[in-house]
Amino acid sequence: MLNFTVDGIKDFQICERLFDYRHLEKLPEKIYSRDIHTEKFENTIKNIIYFFMFKKQSGVIPSYSAILNRWEKMWFPKDTTSYDIITEQHETVYGNTASLTSKAAASLLLFYEEYSNENLIPIAISEEYYISTKNQSNIKDTFDIIFYKDQTFFVTKILFNYKKSQKDLYNIDFTCFKKGFENRHPDKIDRVKYGYIDILSQNVKFTEYNITEDDIMMFDEWCDKIDSTDIFMSKRGLIPHCKKCPFNDPCSRWKKEK
């Protein structure tokens, strides 16, 4: 019996050895500063949205100014001065702290205008859930938001710059959403929609994501393959991911006998 996440399934699809190093052995890995910057930006945006939804859940709608103030407290270090912001030097391709603040302010304004007066009830906010595979392995994931409106439950994922060409990259995520929600609320499966809010888009409305029977079948097949794998084979030098893999060194020393 294994314990893994939706990201673990995706890593297994890329390389079995990557899955083992990252999700079973949990080896430390190098993370580039630009990736840390991007992850911090997205996580901060998500936390602001969670804050907004928690407030709305309690019957209080925070002002847009309150949202921006919360962003500044979470985004800028406590000892940051205006001089630091002006003179800050980051790779311009990925944006600096100040430019990303402008980007966040614009996106959060669109979100606020769309949802501050929206007649919806937040049901779950950043809530973890678990599902089991046929072989009783545990898969852990998180519902970003579940809200209720017009007698329908909307199971929602927060995305950033979603593109239709990337749809296949999210089949695992939304199939897991479906299984997780149906396990928890079997009496509500005829009143639910699964979808996303693209927070960096000009359209921040809920967009439904179509989950097919093939998606469910493929999800089950991948889980079965993970459960039935005894030796997580290396694909070293055989796939494009190898060029940027953080586990190049241990993989270079890996032997099947081990």
C-alpha positions as CSV (number, residue, x, y, z in Angstrom):
1,M,0.0,0.0,0.0
2,L,1.4,3.4,-1.0
3,N,0.6,7.0,-0.2
4,F,0.9,9.5,-2.9
5,T,-0.7,12.6,-4.5
6,V,-2.2,13.8,-7.8
7,D,1.2,15.3,-8.6
8,G,2.7,11.9,-7.8
9,I,0.6,10.3,-10.5
10,K,1.7,13.0,-13.0
11,D,5.4,12.4,-12.1
12,F,4.9,8.7,-12.5
13,Q,3.6,9.3,-16.0
14,I,6.8,11.2,-16.8
15,C,9.2,8.7,-15.2
16,E,8.8,5.9,-12.6
17,R,12.2,6.8,-11.1
18,L,11.2,10.4,-10.7
19,F,8.0,9.3,-8.8
20,D,10.1,7.1,-6.5
21,Y,12.7,9.8,-5.7
22,R,10.2,12.6,-5.2
23,H,7.2,10.9,-3.6
24,L,8.4,7.7,-1.9
25,E,12.0,8.3,-1.0
26,K,11.3,12.1,-0.7
27,L,14.9,13.1,-1.7
28,P,15.7,16.8,-1.3
29,E,15.9,18.6,-4.7
30,K,17.2,21.8,-6.0
31,I,14.5,24.4,-6.8
32,Y,15.5,27.4,-9.0
33,S,14.8,30.9,-7.7
34,R,12.4,31.7,-10.5
35,D,10.3,28.7,-9.7
36,I,10.2,29.7,-6.0
37,H,9.1,33.2,-7.1
38,T,6.3,31.8,-9.3
39,E,5.1,29.4,-6.7
40,K,5.1,32.0,-4.0
41,F,3.1,34.3,-6.3
42,E,0.5,31.7,-7.0
43,N,0.2,30.5,-3.4
44,T,-0.2,34.1,-2.2
45,I,-3.0,34.7,-4.7
46,K,-4.7,31.5,-3.6
47,N,-4.4,32.4,0.1
48,I,-6.1,35.8,-0.7
49,I,-8.9,34.0,-2.5
50,Y,-9.3,31.6,0.5
51,F,-9.4,34.6,2.8
52,F,-12.1,36.2,0.7
53,M,-14.2,33.0,0.7
54,F,-13.8,32.4,4.4
55,K,-15.1,35.9,5.0
56,K,-18.0,35.4,2.6
57,Q,-18.7,32.1,4.3
58,S,-19.2,34.0,7.6
59,G,-21.4,36.6,6.0
60,V,-18.9,39.4,5.7
61,I,-17.6,40.7,2.3
62,P,-14.2,42.3,2.7
63,S,-13.5,45.4,0.8
64,Y,-11.1,45.5,-2.2
65,S,-8.8,47.7,-0.1
66,A,-8.7,45.0,2.7
67,I,-7.8,42.4,0.0
68,L,-4.9,44.5,-1.2
69,N,-3.7,45.2,2.3
70,R,-3.6,41.5,3.0
71,W,-1.7,40.9,-0.2
72,E,1.0,43.4,0.8
73,K,1.4,41.9,4.2
74,M,1.7,38.4,2.8
75,W,3.8,39.3,-0.3
76,F,6.4,41.8,1.0
77,P,8.8,40.9,3.8
78,K,8.2,42.8,7.0
79,D,11.4,44.9,6.7
80,T,10.8,45.9,3.1
81,T,11.1,49.6,2.4
82,S,10.0,51.7,-0.6
83,Y,13.7,52.1,-1.5
84,D,14.0,48.3,-1.6
85,I,11.1,48.0,-4.0
86,I,12.4,50.7,-6.3
87,T,15.9,49.3,-6.5
88,E,14.9,45.6,-6.6
89,Q,16.7,43.6,-9.2
90,H,15.1,40.3,-10.5
91,E,15.1,38.6,-13.8
92,T,12.7,40.8,-15.8
93,V,11.4,37.7,-17.8
94,Y,9.8,36.4,-14.6
95,G,8.9,39.7,-13.0
96,N,10.0,41.4,-9.8
97,T,8.1,41.8,-6.6
98,A,6.6,45.2,-7.5
99,S,5.6,44.2,-11.1
100,L,3.9,41.1,-9.8
101,T,2.0,43.2,-7.2
102,S,0.5,45.2,-10.1
103,K,-0.4,41.9,-11.8
104,A,-2.0,40.6,-8.7
105,A,-3.9,43.8,-8.0
106,A,-5.5,43.7,-11.4
107,S,-6.4,40.0,-11.2
108,L,-7.8,40.3,-7.7
109,L,-9.9,43.3,-8.8
110,L,-11.5,41.2,-11.5
111,F,-12.1,38.4,-9.0
112,Y,-13.5,40.8,-6.5
113,E,-15.9,42.4,-9.0
114,E,-17.1,39.0,-10.1
115,Y,-17.7,37.4,-6.7
116,S,-18.3,40.1,-4.1
117,N,-22.0,40.4,-5.0
118,E,-22.3,36.8,-6.4
119,N,-25.1,34.9,-4.6
120,L,-23.0,31.8,-3.8
121,I,-22.2,29.9,-0.6
122,P,-18.7,28.6,0.0
123,I,-18.9,25.0,1.2
124,A,-15.3,23.9,1.4
125,I,-12.1,26.1,1.2
126,S,-8.7,24.5,0.7
127,E,-10.0,21.3,2.1
128,E,-7.9,18.1,1.9
129,Y,-9.5,14.8,0.9
130,Y,-8.4,11.2,0.3
131,I,-9.4,8.5,-2.1
132,S,-8.3,4.9,-2.3
133,T,-7.2,2.8,-5.3
134,K,-8.4,-0.7,-5.9
135,N,-5.3,-2.0,-4.0
136,Q,-6.1,0.4,-1.1
137,S,-3.3,2.9,-1.7
138,N,-4.2,6.4,-0.6
139,I,-4.2,9.4,-2.8
140,K,-4.2,12.8,-1.2
141,D,-5.4,16.0,-2.8
142,T,-7.1,19.4,-2.0
143,F,-10.3,20.9,-3.1
144,D,-9.4,24.6,-3.7
145,I,-13.1,25.8,-3.4
146,I,-16.5,24.1,-3.4
147,F,-19.4,26.6,-3.5
148,Y,-23.1,26.2,-3.8
149,K,-25.3,28.2,-6.1
150,D,-28.7,27.7,-7.8
151,Q,-29.0,24.2,-6.2
152,T,-25.7,23.1,-7.8
153,F,-22.3,22.4,-6.2
154,F,-19.3,23.8,-8.0
155,V,-16.0,21.9,-7.3
156,T,-13.4,24.5,-8.3
157,K,-9.7,24.5,-9.0
158,I,-7.7,27.8,-9.1
159,L,-5.5,27.9,-12.2
160,F,-3.1,30.5,-13.6
161,N,-3.0,31.1,-17.4
162,Y,-4.9,28.1,-18.4
163,K,-4.8,27.2,-22.1
164,K,-7.1,24.8,-23.9
165,S,-4.0,23.1,-25.4
166,Q,-3.1,22.1,-21.8
167,K,-6.4,20.4,-21.1
168,D,-4.9,16.9,-21.0
169,L,-2.5,18.0,-18.3
170,Y,-5.4,18.4,-15.9
171,N,-7.4,15.1,-16.6
172,I,-5.8,13.6,-13.5
173,D,-6.7,16.6,-11.3
174,F,-10.3,16.8,-12.2
175,T,-10.9,13.1,-12.3
176,C,-9.5,12.9,-8.8
177,F,-11.9,15.8,-7.8
178,K,-14.8,13.8,-9.2
179,K,-13.9,10.7,-7.3
180,G,-13.2,12.6,-4.1
181,F,-16.4,14.5,-4.2
182,E,-18.5,11.5,-5.0
183,N,-16.9,9.5,-2.2
184,R,-17.7,12.2,0.3
185,H,-21.1,13.2,-1.1
186,P,-22.7,10.3,-2.9
187,D,-26.1,11.8,-2.5
188,K,-25.1,15.0,-4.4
189,I,-23.5,13.5,-7.6
190,D,-26.4,14.6,-9.8
191,R,-26.1,18.3,-8.7
192,V,-22.4,19.0,-9.2
193,K,-20.1,20.6,-11.8
194,Y,-16.4,20.4,-11.9
195,G,-14.3,23.2,-13.3
196,Y,-11.8,26.0,-12.7
197,I,-11.3,29.7,-12.3
198,D,-8.3,31.1,-14.2
199,I,-7.3,33.9,-12.0
200,L,-4.9,35.5,-14.5
201,S,-7.5,35.5,-17.3
202,Q,-9.7,38.4,-18.2
203,N,-12.6,36.0,-17.6
204,V,-12.6,34.8,-14.0
205,K,-16.0,33.1,-14.2
206,F,-16.3,29.4,-13.3
207,T,-15.5,27.3,-16.4
208,E,-16.8,23.8,-16.5
209,Y,-14.3,21.0,-17.2
210,N,-15.7,18.0,-19.0
211,I,-14.7,14.7,-17.4
212,T,-15.2,11.7,-19.7
213,E,-15.5,8.0,-19.0
214,D,-12.1,7.6,-20.7
215,D,-10.6,10.0,-18.2
216,I,-11.9,7.9,-15.4
217,M,-10.7,4.7,-17.0
218,M,-7.2,6.1,-17.6
219,F,-7.0,7.4,-14.0
220,D,-7.7,3.9,-12.7
221,E,-5.2,2.4,-15.1
222,W,-2.4,4.7,-13.9
223,C,-3.2,4.0,-10.3
224,D,-3.2,0.2,-11.0
225,K,0.2,0.6,-12.7
226,I,1.7,2.4,-9.8
227,D,0.3,-0.1,-7.3
228,S,1.6,-3.1,-9.4
229,T,5.1,-1.6,-10.0
230,D,7.8,-3.4,-8.0
231,I,10.8,-1.8,-9.6
232,F,10.6,1.9,-10.6
233,M,12.8,1.8,-13.7
234,S,15.1,4.6,-14.8
235,K,14.5,6.4,-18.2
236,R,17.8,8.2,-17.9
237,G,18.7,9.9,-21.2
238,L,15.6,8.7,-22.9
239,I,13.1,11.5,-22.3
240,P,13.3,15.3,-22.5
241,H,12.7,15.7,-18.8
242,C,16.1,14.2,-18.0
243,K,17.8,17.4,-19.2
244,K,16.3,19.3,-16.2
245,C,15.7,16.5,-13.7
246,P,16.7,17.5,-10.2
247,F,17.6,13.9,-9.5
248,N,20.2,13.5,-12.2
249,D,23.0,12.5,-9.7
250,P,21.2,9.7,-7.8
251,C,19.7,8.5,-11.1
252,S,23.2,8.2,-12.7
253,R,24.1,5.8,-9.9
254,W,20.9,3.8,-9.8
255,K,21.1,0.1,-10.6
256,K,18.2,-2.3,-11.1
257,E,19.5,-4.6,-8.5
258,K,19.1,-1.9,-5.9
